[in-house]
């Protein structure tokens, strides 16, 4: 006589496989959240670059001394 495990013996196997039903939803959530994180990082980077350009001090260059013409 073969004894079945009592844990899943009363539940049909087709009911437990719900991953195939929700796969498009889960993939969409993962892709959407990934793109959202990338967009947020890009936005923060653009904001930081603009703030750095706005707060940058102008570079003062000293005029080059005129050298006499060489032979």
Buried (B, 14 or more C-beta within 10 A) or exposed (E): EEEEEEEEEEEEEEEEEEEEEEEEEEEEEEEEEEEEEEEEEEEEEEEEEEEEEEEEEEEEEEEEEEEEEEE
